[in-house]
Amino acid sequence: MDEKEEAQLSKGNWEVTAVEGVDEAKGIVYFNATEKSPMERHLYRVELDGTGFARITKQDGMHTVQLAPDASAFVDSYSNAITPPQQW
C-alpha cells in the first residue's frame, strides 16, 4: 500500500457482486453488479477516482464475464428468460 486514502467507487441501492479486474495503467475497475435490476447482472466500469461510471453490457439478463489479464477485452456469457445462454 502506498498510503493513499481509500475511496468509495460506487453508490446506490444495489450490490457489487464481483470485481472482474483492474486496469492499473488506465486506473479503471471492472465489476459485475445489480445496478440495473436485482434480477440482472451487468458488467460496469468506474475510474479509481469514482468518475466515469458506465454499464458495459447492454442486453437484458444475467452476464458472466471473463476479462483478459490486461483488461483489453472480455468474453460475455449471458442469458435471460427468452434467450438461451450465448457468448459474445
Residue pairs with C-beta under 8 A, 6 or more apart in sequence:
7 48
7 49
7 50
8 50
9 29
9 46
9 48
9 50
10 16
10 31
10 33
10 35
10 44
10 46
10 50
10 53
12 35
14 33
14 34
14 35
14 38
15 33
15 34
15 38
16 31
16 32
16 33
17 31
17 32
17 33
17 34
17 41
18 31
18 32
19 29
19 30
19 31
20 30
20 31
20 32
20 43
20 65
20 67
20 74
21 29
21 30
21 67
21 69
21 71
22 28
22 29
22 30
22 71
23 30
23 70
23 71
26 71
27 47
27 48
27 49
28 45
28 46
28 47
28 48
28 52
28 71
29 45
29 46
29 47
29 48
30 43
30 44
30 45
30 56
30 65
30 67
30 71
30 74
31 43
31 44
31 45
31 46
32 41
32 42
32 43
32 44
32 63
32 64
32 65
33 41
33 42
33 44
34 40
34 41
35 42
35 44
35 55
36 42
36 55
40 60
40 61
40 62
40 63
40 80
41 62
41 63
41 64
42 55
42 56
42 57
42 63
43 55
43 56
43 57
43 63
43 65
43 74
43 76
44 53
44 54
44 55
44 56
45 52
45 53
45 54
45 56
46 52
46 53
46 54
57 63
57 65
57 76
57 78
59 78
59 80
59 83
60 80
61 78
61 79
61 80
61 81
61 83
62 78
62 79
62 80
63 76
63 77
63 78
64 76
64 77
64 78
65 74
65 75
65 76
65 77
66 74
66 75
67 73
67 74
68 74
75 87
75 88
76 87
76 88
77 85
77 86
77 87
78 85
78 86
78 88
79 85
79 86
